[in-house]
Each structure stands twice: as C-alpha cells, then as structure tokens.
Amino acid sequence: MKRFFMLILTLALTTAALAEAGLPAYTYTGDDLIEAAAVAYMLERAEAMYYLEEGSVTIPSPLIFRVEQPDDETARVYGNFWVYTYNLEGKTLFCISGGEEPAVLTLKKAGEGWTVADVLGAEDGDGFAESLRALAGGDEALLAQFLNTDDTEVRERFIREYVSANGLDVEAYQDYGWDPVLLNREVSAEPYSLLQGKRFVFASGVGAWDTTITFGAEGSFTGEFHDSEMGETGEGYPDGTVYGCTFHGRLADAEQADSLTWTLTVAELEMDEGQAPEAIEDGIRFVTTDPYGLKAGDAITLYLPGTPVSGLPEDFLFWTHIQEIDPDAETLPWMTLRDDAAQSGFVCETDME
C-alpha cells in the first residue's frame, strides 16, 4: 500500500512542485559509447569545478568535431565540451550558468565502453587562440571548427532527450538576457537540412585562391578564404604573400522559387576572433582580409541537382567549372550556390567526392 501511494504522489507532481522539489539529475540515454564517455567526463568536471545550485540540473552539450581511432584501444575526440545548468521556471529551463572546454580527449577502452584517460585543453587568456591552433595540429578546417563553436543543435538535442526521458512538461529553454527558445518550434526543413554537413567551394580552378564554406544546422556555416600570391615579395618575405581568413555566419530567409531553386540571404557573416592583421612566418607574409565571393546581406541562390544548365547565368557557369568538367552536361550534377551580387559560384565538394 505504501508503494502504491508513493507512486500516486510521484505521478501527481506538477511542474511547480518539480521546481520546489528539484529537477531530476541528468542521465545519458544515448547509445554512442564515445559520446557517453565524453558526457561522463563533462559531468564529473562540472561537479568538481562549478557551484551547482540545489534543485538545478546540469545538461551537457558535447560538440564533437572529429573522432580518431588509431587502434582498437584508443580514441581521440576533438571538440568543444559545453555544460549548462538550469533551474525550472514555469515550463522553461532557465540557464543560470554555463561553460565551455575546447579540448582533445584521449579515450581508452574500458570493457564494452570507453573512459577519458587524458585531456589536452585550451589555455585561457592571451594564449587561447594559439592553444587552439596547437589542438588542431595544423589542420585549418579543424581550427575553424574550434574557433566557431555553435552548439545550438547539440544543446537542443540533449535538452529534448532529458525532458523526454524524465517526462517533464517543459516547452522551452532560455539564456539570461535572451528570449526563450521553444523546443518544438517549427523549423523549415528545406533547404537547411539539404545544406547541413555539406562543404562548398568557390575557386579559381588552378589552386591560386579559394573560398570554402561548411554548413551546420539551420543555415549556420563556417568558412575559410585563401589566396596565394607567391610573386608578391618584400623584405622579410621572399617566398610571397598569402591573403586569407576564417569566418562564420548564417543563411536565412529561405524561399522556394521552384522545385529546384531556393533563394536565401547572408543574414550574418563575421570574421573569426584572434586573427592577426598581418604577420611574417617562414619567409611568407600572411595578411588577414575579407573572404572573396560572399558578403553579409547578399542574396544567395541555391540550385539543386537536375537544374537545367541552359537557363543559368554565364558567370555562374564559368566559376563553377561545370562546362569544363562536362561540356555536354544539360543539368547540374551537384548542389551549387551563387552569391548574386558577387556573381560567384560555389560547388558542393561533398557531393563530388
């Protein structure tokens, strides 16, 4: 009888009562063993380093960029490991604290799963940007991910899974100073889901320069521009000049023009922090400059595979090199993007691989 009444009391807990009694502790419910090991490390570190208010819950957000497994017993996980602590206010998880740890986790096999054996983290303060370069090990694409860590998609996935696993009547989460974010809001699946995870390149075709953008969730992207001018020399840089930058941004305002065409806008485009305006290293001058072929506020056209080539702008066909690759092509074989103002043409490299 006692168990019966305890069950009734548990089921009768309202959202308000949960706020008083405290939120349930977070438990990982996924089946990714490497992610599970990262989460266990994150929660243990949060408990050791941060003040956790009674009744609150800490929910991790492991933004994993890359996993390497040199052998069956070892794994290296590159990522930015966020944790957020929430209180319940009505039907909203209100974030009262949070933190990030860009790091490389070394995992060792432990039975059927993994455990974190070593952590190489980024430095604080003035050495932060340089330490991220060390974590990336010279990989510019990986460095760009370390510099631009939008964990929104992962964060919301972990919150949704927590809410579902505990049967909570929670509709949103909220950061201080920001509007609540609905967990079940409608997000246009197209074209953002088509772009997510795809890499596009706008290039000269001879390797002298290129602008590359890689898409994340809901139109977000990271990018890199590189232009080598080996004939542009001077005192201290006899081997030439390299212009370039890393950047991040977001496409928005998606509208479908027809079954194979979408129009969008570059809603945000910002240079990454920590880039020196100019530096000379190993006989080469490096100059930070704006990316080529993409600007904030520009209109973007997304052409899907199957779009007839005959109706496309000549400048776009030139920059996408499609007619060089296949002079007889009647339709586009890959996704492509055009910045209408810059008249640039980005080809989906991911589709070409």
C-alpha positions as a Python dict, from the first residue, in 0.01 Angstrom:
ca = {
    (1, 'M'): (0, 0, 0),
    (2, 'K'): (285, 239, 83),
    (3, 'R'): (443, 181, -260),
    (4, 'F'): (105, 249, -423),
    (5, 'F'): (66, 586, -250),
    (6, 'M'): (427, 679, -331),
    (7, 'L'): (358, 603, -698),
    (8, 'I'): (43, 819, -694),
    (9, 'L'): (235, 1106, -532),
    (10, 'T'): (513, 1080, -787),
    (11, 'L'): (274, 1084, -1082),
    (12, 'A'): (86, 1378, -931),
    (13, 'L'): (388, 1608, -919),
    (14, 'T'): (311, 1923, -1116),
    (15, 'T'): (568, 2142, -1288),
    (16, 'A'): (550, 2385, -995),
    (17, 'A'): (612, 2106, -748),
    (18, 'L'): (909, 1988, -953),
    (19, 'A'): (1055, 2337, -930),
    (20, 'E'): (1037, 2314, -549),
    (21, 'A'): (1148, 1951, -525),
    (22, 'G'): (1432, 1998, -772),
    (23, 'L'): (1487, 1880, -1125),
    (24, 'P'): (1586, 1517, -1189),
    (25, 'A'): (1958, 1461, -1237),
    (26, 'Y'): (2078, 1428, -1594),
    (27, 'T'): (2148, 1075, -1719),
    (28, 'Y'): (2284, 1000, -2065),
    (29, 'T'): (2030, 797, -2263),
    (30, 'G'): (2207, 766, -2599),
    (31, 'D'): (2382, 463, -2745),
    (32, 'D'): (2703, 631, -2867),
    (33, 'L'): (2972, 489, -2638),
    (34, 'I'): (3230, 756, -2722),
    (35, 'E'): (2979, 1035, -2665),
    (36, 'A'): (2881, 864, -2338),
    (37, 'A'): (3242, 875, -2218),
    (38, 'A'): (3271, 1244, -2305),
    (39, 'V'): (2947, 1318, -2120),
    (40, 'A'): (3062, 1130, -1809),
    (41, 'Y'): (3384, 1334, -1807),
    (42, 'M'): (3194, 1662, -1857),
    (43, 'L'): (2951, 1599, -1572),
    (44, 'E'): (3229, 1492, -1336),
    (45, 'R'): (3430, 1804, -1423),
    (46, 'A'): (3126, 2031, -1381),
    (47, 'E'): (3058, 1888, -1037),
    (48, 'A'): (3420, 1942, -933),
    (49, 'M'): (3465, 2292, -1079),
    (50, 'Y'): (3130, 2471, -1065),
    (51, 'Y'): (2887, 2561, -791),
    (52, 'L'): (2570, 2366, -862),
    (53, 'E'): (2262, 2520, -708),
    (54, 'E'): (2039, 2278, -518),
    (55, 'G'): (1744, 2170, -730),
    (56, 'S'): (1914, 2260, -1059),
    (57, 'V'): (2026, 2025, -1332),
    (58, 'T'): (2343, 2027, -1541),
    (59, 'I'): (2291, 1916, -1901),
    (60, 'P'): (2597, 1865, -2124),
    (61, 'S'): (2632, 1973, -2485),
    (62, 'P'): (2931, 1788, -2636),
    (63, 'L'): (3006, 1948, -2971),
    (64, 'I'): (3231, 1682, -3125),
    (65, 'F'): (3422, 1781, -3440),
    (66, 'R'): (3622, 1468, -3508),
    (67, 'V'): (3694, 1122, -3368),
    (68, 'E'): (4016, 937, -3450),
    (69, 'Q'): (4083, 576, -3354),
    (70, 'P'): (4449, 488, -3414),
    (71, 'D'): (4384, 141, -3271),
    (72, 'D'): (4108, -66, -3109),
    (73, 'E'): (4201, 51, -2759),
    (74, 'T'): (4243, 425, -2813),
    (75, 'A'): (4029, 711, -2942),
    (76, 'R'): (4094, 1085, -2971),
    (77, 'V'): (3791, 1314, -2957),
    (78, 'Y'): (3826, 1673, -3080),
    (79, 'G'): (3553, 1908, -2968),
    (80, 'N'): (3419, 2189, -2756),
    (81, 'F'): (3256, 2046, -2447),
    (82, 'W'): (2984, 2274, -2312),
    (83, 'V'): (2784, 2230, -1992),
    (84, 'Y'): (2479, 2432, -1888),
    (85, 'T'): (2299, 2442, -1555),
    (86, 'Y'): (1926, 2514, -1546),
    (87, 'N'): (1650, 2595, -1300),
    (88, 'L'): (1287, 2534, -1382),
    (89, 'E'): (1075, 2847, -1416),
    (90, 'G'): (723, 2753, -1513),
    (91, 'K'): (764, 2547, -1829),
    (92, 'T'): (1105, 2690, -1915),
    (93, 'L'): (1453, 2562, -1829),
    (94, 'F'): (1630, 2886, -1735),
    (95, 'C'): (2008, 2874, -1774),
    (96, 'I'): (2182, 3004, -1461),
    (97, 'S'): (2537, 2915, -1562),
    (98, 'G'): (2739, 2757, -1839),
    (99, 'G'): (3089, 2697, -1961),
    (100, 'E'): (3291, 2552, -2245),
    (101, 'E'): (3610, 2350, -2273),
    (102, 'P'): (3772, 2326, -2617),
    (103, 'A'): (3984, 2013, -2585),
    (104, 'V'): (4115, 1689, -2724),
    (105, 'L'): (4006, 1394, -2512),
    (106, 'T'): (4209, 1075, -2523),
    (107, 'L'): (3986, 777, -2453),
    (108, 'K'): (4087, 426, -2354),
    (109, 'K'): (3875, 114, -2389),
    (110, 'A'): (3701, 11, -2066),
    (111, 'G'): (3504, -310, -2105),
    (112, 'E'): (3240, -253, -2370),
    (113, 'G'): (3272, 125, -2340),
    (114, 'W'): (3532, 399, -2307),
    (115, 'T'): (3678, 617, -2036),
    (116, 'V'): (3864, 950, -2061),
    (117, 'A'): (4232, 887, -1986),
    (118, 'D'): (4380, 1225, -2076),
    (119, 'V'): (4262, 1578, -2159),
    (120, 'L'): (4452, 1839, -2361),
    (121, 'G'): (4259, 2162, -2319),
    (122, 'A'): (4290, 2517, -2449),
    (123, 'E'): (4462, 2788, -2248),
    (124, 'D'): (4279, 3085, -2102),
    (125, 'G'): (4363, 3449, -2171),
    (126, 'D'): (4607, 3571, -2433),
    (127, 'G'): (4721, 3221, -2523),
    (128, 'F'): (4373, 3098, -2611),
    (129, 'A'): (4386, 3137, -2991),
    (130, 'E'): (4736, 2993, -3017),
    (131, 'S'): (4644, 2696, -2799),
    (132, 'L'): (4351, 2621, -3030),
    (133, 'R'): (4598, 2607, -3319),
    (134, 'A'): (4801, 2355, -3121),
    (135, 'L'): (4491, 2144, -3056),
    (136, 'A'): (4411, 2147, -3429),
    (137, 'G'): (4763, 2031, -3511),
    (138, 'G'): (4792, 2241, -3825),
    (139, 'D'): (4456, 2131, -3967),
    (140, 'E'): (4294, 2458, -4079),
    (141, 'A'): (3947, 2308, -4118),
    (142, 'L'): (3963, 2169, -3764),
    (143, 'L'): (4094, 2503, -3636),
    (144, 'A'): (3796, 2679, -3794),
    (145, 'Q'): (3565, 2446, -3601),
    (146, 'F'): (3748, 2520, -3275),
    (147, 'L'): (3718, 2893, -3342),
    (148, 'N'): (3347, 2882, -3431),
    (149, 'T'): (3154, 2659, -3199),
    (150, 'D'): (2782, 2695, -3241),
    (151, 'D'): (2645, 2412, -3028),
    (152, 'T'): (2276, 2506, -3068),
    (153, 'E'): (2173, 2185, -3243),
    (154, 'V'): (2354, 1956, -2997),
    (155, 'R'): (2238, 2158, -2698),
    (156, 'E'): (1874, 2135, -2802),
    (157, 'R'): (1903, 1763, -2875),
    (158, 'F'): (2035, 1694, -2525),
    (159, 'I'): (1767, 1911, -2364),
    (160, 'R'): (1491, 1737, -2560),
    (161, 'E'): (1624, 1393, -2467),
    (162, 'Y'): (1644, 1494, -2100),
    (163, 'V'): (1290, 1635, -2099),
    (164, 'S'): (1154, 1325, -2275),
    (165, 'A'): (1340, 1074, -2055),
    (166, 'N'): (1204, 1237, -1740),
    (167, 'G'): (852, 1310, -1866),
    (168, 'L'): (881, 1682, -1789),
    (169, 'D'): (628, 1941, -1900),
    (170, 'V'): (894, 2174, -2042),
    (171, 'E'): (836, 2381, -2354),
    (172, 'A'): (1147, 2598, -2385),
    (173, 'Y'): (1491, 2688, -2258),
    (174, 'Q'): (1623, 3040, -2201),
    (175, 'D'): (1956, 3214, -2151),
    (176, 'Y'): (1981, 3530, -1941),
    (177, 'G'): (1900, 3836, -2148),
    (178, 'W'): (1761, 3633, -2439),
    (179, 'D'): (1413, 3526, -2542),
    (180, 'P'): (1301, 3170, -2464),
    (181, 'V'): (1371, 2914, -2735),
    (182, 'L'): (1084, 2673, -2799),
    (183, 'L'): (1196, 2312, -2807),
    (184, 'N'): (927, 2203, -3050),
    (185, 'R'): (929, 2507, -3276),
    (186, 'E'): (872, 2458, -3645),
    (187, 'V'): (1194, 2493, -3845),
    (188, 'S'): (1180, 2485, -4221),
    (189, 'A'): (1341, 2155, -4315),
    (190, 'E'): (1434, 2288, -4656),
    (191, 'P'): (1682, 2394, -4766),
    (192, 'Y'): (1878, 2396, -4439),
    (193, 'S'): (1867, 2019, -4397),
    (194, 'L'): (1998, 1984, -4753),
    (195, 'L'): (2292, 2211, -4675),
    (196, 'Q'): (2380, 2071, -4333),
    (197, 'G'): (2711, 1889, -4331),
    (198, 'K'): (2792, 1996, -4687),
    (199, 'R'): (3110, 2174, -4795),
    (200, 'F'): (3103, 2423, -5084),
    (201, 'V'): (3400, 2578, -5265),
    (202, 'F'): (3442, 2882, -5489),
    (203, 'A'): (3783, 2857, -5657),
    (204, 'S'): (3995, 2978, -5944),
    (205, 'G'): (4040, 2628, -6077),
    (206, 'V'): (4420, 2648, -6074),
    (207, 'G'): (4473, 2644, -5700),
    (208, 'A'): (4571, 3009, -5654),
    (209, 'W'): (4272, 3101, -5437),
    (210, 'D'): (3957, 2951, -5293),
    (211, 'T'): (3674, 3027, -5052),
    (212, 'T'): (3528, 2727, -4872),
    (213, 'I'): (3215, 2717, -4658),
    (214, 'T'): (3084, 2426, -4450),
    (215, 'F'): (2725, 2425, -4325),
    (216, 'G'): (2595, 2335, -3982),
    (217, 'A'): (2240, 2339, -3852),
    (218, 'E'): (1967, 2577, -3970),
    (219, 'G'): (2182, 2765, -4220),
    (220, 'S'): (2484, 2828, -3998),
    (221, 'F'): (2826, 2796, -4161),
    (222, 'T'): (3198, 2827, -4106),
    (223, 'G'): (3439, 2926, -4380),
    (224, 'E'): (3792, 2987, -4491),
    (225, 'F'): (3945, 3206, -4763),
    (226, 'H'): (4295, 3153, -4904),
    (227, 'D'): (4479, 3341, -5180),
    (228, 'S'): (4846, 3270, -5251),
    (229, 'E'): (5043, 3543, -5427),
    (230, 'M'): (5393, 3394, -5445),
    (231, 'G'): (5518, 3676, -5665),
    (232, 'E'): (5425, 3941, -5410),
    (233, 'T'): (5751, 3956, -5210),
    (234, 'G'): (5941, 4204, -5000),
    (235, 'E'): (6190, 4239, -4718),
    (236, 'G'): (6143, 3950, -4478),
    (237, 'Y'): (5904, 3760, -4703),
    (238, 'P'): (6095, 3642, -5011),
    (239, 'D'): (5857, 3348, -5060),
    (240, 'G'): (5546, 3553, -5127),
    (241, 'T'): (5224, 3665, -4963),
    (242, 'V'): (4915, 3472, -4855),
    (243, 'Y'): (4588, 3656, -4805),
    (244, 'G'): (4322, 3478, -4608),
    (245, 'C'): (4085, 3450, -4316),
    (246, 'T'): (3845, 3224, -4132),
    (247, 'F'): (3488, 3335, -4076),
    (248, 'H'): (3142, 3222, -3976),
    (249, 'G'): (2785, 3321, -4047),
    (250, 'R'): (2432, 3214, -4123),
    (251, 'L'): (2193, 3199, -4419),
    (252, 'A'): (1829, 3289, -4359),
    (253, 'D'): (1504, 3397, -4528),
    (254, 'A'): (1471, 3080, -4735),
    (255, 'E'): (1208, 3096, -5008),
    (256, 'Q'): (1141, 2833, -5272),
    (257, 'A'): (1144, 2975, -5625),
    (258, 'D'): (1067, 2643, -5792),
    (259, 'S'): (1119, 2271, -5728),
    (260, 'L'): (1496, 2301, -5789),
    (261, 'T'): (1573, 2655, -5672),
    (262, 'W'): (1581, 2835, -5338),
    (263, 'T'): (1667, 3195, -5257),
    (264, 'L'): (1830, 3293, -4927),
    (265, 'T'): (2014, 3584, -4765),
    (266, 'V'): (2352, 3603, -4594),
    (267, 'A'): (2199, 3715, -4265),
    (268, 'E'): (2530, 3705, -4075),
    (269, 'L'): (2894, 3697, -4177),
    (270, 'E'): (3168, 3777, -3927),
    (271, 'M'): (3543, 3730, -3917),
    (272, 'D'): (3669, 3491, -3651),
    (273, 'E'): (3840, 3641, -3349),
    (274, 'G'): (4211, 3606, -3288),
    (275, 'Q'): (4335, 3664, -3645),
    (276, 'A'): (4641, 3888, -3668),
    (277, 'P'): (4603, 4165, -3930),
    (278, 'E'): (4947, 4082, -4069),
    (279, 'A'): (5236, 3854, -3981),
    (280, 'I'): (5552, 3712, -4138),
    (281, 'E'): (5639, 3348, -4080),
    (282, 'D'): (5895, 3127, -4254),
    (283, 'G'): (5958, 3384, -4526),
    (284, 'I'): (5589, 3431, -4613),
    (285, 'R'): (5373, 3732, -4532),
    (286, 'F'): (5022, 3644, -4409),
    (287, 'V'): (4756, 3912, -4440),
    (288, 'T'): (4404, 3881, -4298),
    (289, 'T'): (4144, 4002, -4544),
    (290, 'D'): (3772, 3965, -4610),
    (291, 'P'): (3651, 3646, -4781),
    (292, 'Y'): (3605, 3658, -5156),
    (293, 'G'): (3273, 3578, -5317),
    (294, 'L'): (3045, 3617, -5014),
    (295, 'K'): (2924, 3924, -4823),
    (296, 'A'): (2677, 3991, -4544),
    (297, 'G'): (2342, 4099, -4679),
    (298, 'D'): (2391, 3945, -5023),
    (299, 'A'): (2119, 3740, -5190),
    (300, 'I'): (2207, 3373, -5241),
    (301, 'T'): (2055, 3131, -5490),
    (302, 'L'): (2070, 2758, -5421),
    (303, 'Y'): (2041, 2537, -5730),
    (304, 'L'): (1970, 2170, -5672),
    (305, 'P'): (2095, 1881, -5888),
    (306, 'G'): (1886, 1849, -6202),
    (307, 'T'): (1861, 2224, -6265),
    (308, 'P'): (1885, 2285, -6644),
    (309, 'V'): (2219, 2442, -6735),
    (310, 'S'): (2069, 2637, -7026),
    (311, 'G'): (1894, 2888, -6800),
    (312, 'L'): (2186, 2966, -6568),
    (313, 'P'): (2397, 3287, -6576),
    (314, 'E'): (2718, 3264, -6779),
    (315, 'D'): (2932, 3397, -6493),
    (316, 'F'): (2795, 3128, -6265),
    (317, 'L'): (2873, 2852, -6515),
    (318, 'F'): (3225, 2991, -6554),
    (319, 'W'): (3303, 2992, -6181),
    (320, 'T'): (3151, 2653, -6109),
    (321, 'H'): (3362, 2499, -6389),
    (322, 'I'): (3075, 2266, -6474),
    (323, 'Q'): (3114, 2303, -6851),
    (324, 'E'): (3488, 2234, -6817),
    (325, 'I'): (3416, 1915, -6623),
    (326, 'D'): (3138, 1801, -6855),
    (327, 'P'): (3089, 2011, -7172),
    (328, 'D'): (2780, 1807, -7263),
    (329, 'A'): (2606, 1847, -6927),
    (330, 'E'): (2243, 1951, -6968),
    (331, 'T'): (2166, 1969, -6595),
    (332, 'L'): (2363, 2041, -6277),
    (333, 'P'): (2507, 1722, -6129),
    (334, 'W'): (2558, 1875, -5780),
    (335, 'M'): (2419, 2136, -5547),
    (336, 'T'): (2555, 2482, -5619),
    (337, 'L'): (2531, 2827, -5457),
    (338, 'R'): (2550, 3166, -5624),
    (339, 'D'): (2611, 3497, -5448),
    (340, 'D'): (2409, 3710, -5685),
    (341, 'A'): (2588, 4039, -5607),
    (342, 'A'): (2939, 3893, -5623),
    (343, 'Q'): (2845, 3670, -5920),
    (344, 'S'): (3033, 3388, -5752),
    (345, 'G'): (2967, 3018, -5791),
    (346, 'F'): (3013, 2766, -5510),
    (347, 'V'): (3009, 2393, -5592),
    (348, 'C'): (2922, 2128, -5333),
    (349, 'E'): (3251, 1941, -5294),
    (350, 'T'): (3086, 1689, -5064),
    (351, 'D'): (2859, 1573, -5349),
    (352, 'M'): (3158, 1542, -5582),
    (353, 'E'): (3354, 1308, -5354),
}
